[in-house]
Amino acid sequence: MVQPLAGLRQFHWFTHWLHWLSQQAGLRSVWQGPWAATISIGVPVLVIALLTATLHQRFFGLPLFVFSLASLFYAWGPRDLDQDVDHLLHADDPDSTRELAAHLNPDGEVLIEPASMVSAVFAGALQRWFAVLLWFLLLGPMGAIGYRLLTLASRDGQLPERHREVIRRTRAILEWPAAHLMTLALALVANFDNVLAAWRDWQRDGWRLNIDFLFAAAHASVSCELAAEAADGDEPIGEAPALLALRDAMSLVWRILLVWLAVLAMFVLAGWAN
């Protein structure tokens, strides 16, 4: 049932919206001007905000609750990370492996080697799950849908390059706090000292607007997991190192998600108690 529902996460309407804007002669100056990025994403987000305001306090908040859950589900993904990883683990040939690996991180090339696989899984988890969840918790449906539209627009060639650069920078700002919270949760579910050391090494050159610290912490954690498995004799014989790293990276991502959900549940219970 879940898999067919995941097929509803289609954003063709947004691609058509961008195409329509780019083809309007009366909007040509606006499209080439500084407001293109704001209009292309701001109008759909404004519609979501108006719907949220309209549903607020109607029928004891039930319509807003349903709309919020539907918005979170719609913005989640849009591809299922666990399914992509599972298909990659069971790929039959090198061509299929490369094709499936490309789905993990559309923003960059994914090499069939451990470090690249780990980075791709954590980048995918950030973009598909954690950034969406964080901005949903902070801004509701508007935050979840707005972040998803930012990721799509940052890859869409219909926008002028200078505007896509603005969108990519805005997206980086939104992903930065989510990546830090992922790193904190990773420290709790993996080797705390290794994660802290990786974060300190990244921070030594000063604060920067990138998520390389997350990848460094992920690589350190996966390496520690693989070393522990090898020491215990639990490492599967004959399995490619890249796939072993991929499997352990996905396991860590699931654990991070459980920590996030546990913390969220604590906040909800505290709210009810008060």
N, C-alpha and C positions, 0 to 999 in steps of 0.2 A: 504493500500500500504506500509506503514512504517513497519508494523509488519512482512510481508514476507521478506522485505529487511533486517530486523534485523537478519533473519536466515542466511544471508551471512557472519555474523561475526563468522566464524569457524576458529579454529587454530589447526586443526588436523595435518596440514603440519608441525607445529612446534614440536608437540609431536613426529611425525615420524622422524623429523630431529634429535631430541635429542636421539631417539632410535637408529638411524643409527650411530650417533657418538659413542654411548656407545658400539656398536657391532663391531666396526672396530679394528681389532687386531693391525694394524699399528699405531693406535691412542691411544692404551691402556695407554701408559705412559703419553701421553698428557692429556687424560681424567682423569687420577688419579692425575695429577699434578696441579700446580697453575693456569694454563691457561684454564681450562675446562669452567669456567663461561664466560670468555672473548670470547672464540671461539663460544660457543653455542648461545650467544646473539649477539656478535659482527659481525658475518658473515651476518645474515639477516639484521641487521641495516646498514652495509656497502652497501649491495645491494640497500636498500632504498635510501641511500645517493647518490649512483651513478645514480640511476634513477632520483632523484631530480636535480642533476647537469646536466644530459643529457637534461632534459626538460626545464632547465632554459633559458629564453630569446628566446624560440622558439615560433613562431606564437603569438607574443605579450604577452607571458606568459600564454596563455589560457590553454595549456596542463598541465602546472605545477599547475595552479589554480584548475583544475578538479582533478588532482592526489592528491593534498593536501586535498581537501574536502573529496575525497574517503578514504584517509588514516585516517582522523579524524573520519569519520563515522565507519570505520572498527575497529579502536582502542577503540571507545566509547563502554562502556558496559563491556563485550559482552552481558550480559543480561540487559534488560531494568529495571531500578530500580523502576520506577513508576508502571510498570506492576506487578512486584513482590510484591510491597507494596499493590497494589489494590487487587491482588489475596489473599494476607494474610488477608486483612481486611474483605474479603467476604468468608473466609474459613468456611466450614460447620462442621468440627469435629476436635477434638484435634490432631489426627494423621496428618491430612492435614496441620493444623496450624504449627506443629513442622517441618514438611517437608519443607513447604514454608519458614519458618523462617530461616532454614539452608541456603537457597539460598542468604539471605541478606548479610551474611558475611562468606565466605568460610574459612576464616583464624581462626575462633574461634566459640565456641558454643554460640548459641543465645537462651537465656531463654525467656519464655513467661512471662516477667515482664517488667514494664516500662523502667527502666534504661538500661536493655540489649537491648530492642527494639530501643531505641533512639541511643545508641552507634552503633548498627548494621546499622541503616539507614545512619548515618553520615559517618561511615567507608565505606559503599557501595557507597555513593555519592562521597567521596574522591577518591576511587579507580576506579570507573566507569566513573565519569564525570570530576571532577576538576583537578586532577593530570594530566590526559590526556590532558585537555584543556590548562593547564599552560605550559606543555612541548611542546605542539604543537605550542603555541604562541612564545616560546623561540627558539625552534630548528626545527620547521616545522614537516613534516611527520616522519623524523627520530626520533624526540623526542616523538611523540605520539605512534608510533609503538614500539620504544625501551622501553618505560615505560610499555606498555601492555605485551611485552615479558618478562620483569622482573617479573611482577606479576605472570605470568603463570609458569615461571621457578622456582620461589620461592616455588611453591606448587607441583612441579613435582618430583616424587620419583626416576626418572632415574638419576638425578644428585647426586653425592656424597653429604652427609650431610654437610660436611665442606664448599663445594662450594655453597650449598643452603643458608648457613648462610651468606656468603659474599654477595650473591644476595639479601637476605632479608635486609641486612644492607644498601646496595646501594639503594634499593627501599625505605627504611626509609628516607634516605637522600633526595631523590627526592620528597617524600610526605610531608616532613616537611614544606617547604615554602608554598606549596599549602594549607596545613592545617591552617597555620597562616593567609593566605589571606581569607580562608573560615571563620575563627574566626572574622576577621575584618569586613567582610561583614555581618556576623551574628549580630555583635554589632550594625550595621546600621539598620537592619530590625527587630530586636527584642529589648529586654530591654538592653540598652547600659550599664547601671550600673551593672546589674547582670553578663553580659558577661565579663566586665572588672574585676569585683571582682573574678570571677572564674579563669580568666587567671592569675591574681596576686597571687592567692592561689597556683596555679601550679608552677609559676615562683619563689616562695619563697624558694624552695629547690634547686634552681640553674637551669640552662638550661640543658635540656636532649633531647636526640634524640628519642623522642616518640611523639605521638599525643594525649596523655591523656588530654592536655589542651583543645583540640577541644571537646572531650566528656564531660568534665566538663562544658564548656560553653553551649553545647547543652542541657545537663540535666537542667542547671539553666534556660535556655530560655524556654524549654518545660514546666517546672514546673510553670514558670511565666504565660505562655499562658493558662495552665489548670486552674490555680488559678483565672485568669481573667474571663475565661468562666464560672467557678462555681459561681463567684460573680455576673455575669450578668444573671445567670440562663440559659445559652446556652448549658451547658453540656448535651449530650444525656443521657437519663435515661436508666439504665440497660446495658450500653456498658462497656466492660471490661476495666480497667485502662490501661492495656498494649496496647490495640488497640487505645485508646484515645491518648496515648503518641505517638504511631506509626503514627497516622494521623497528629498530630501537628508537629512531626519531619519532615515528608515529606513536609508539608506546608512550614516549615522554609527552607528546602533545595531548594525548588522551588524559594523562595524569594532570597536566596543567589545567585542562578544561574542568576536571573534577574539583580541583582546588577553587577555581573561579566560581563554580556552581555552589560549592559549600559555603564560600564567603557570602555569596548572594543570598543563600538561604538564611544565613545568620542575620543579615540586615533585614530581611523580610520578617523573620520571627521577632527581631527587636522592635520593628515598627508596629507589629501587632501587639506586642507586650505593652507598648507605650500608648 
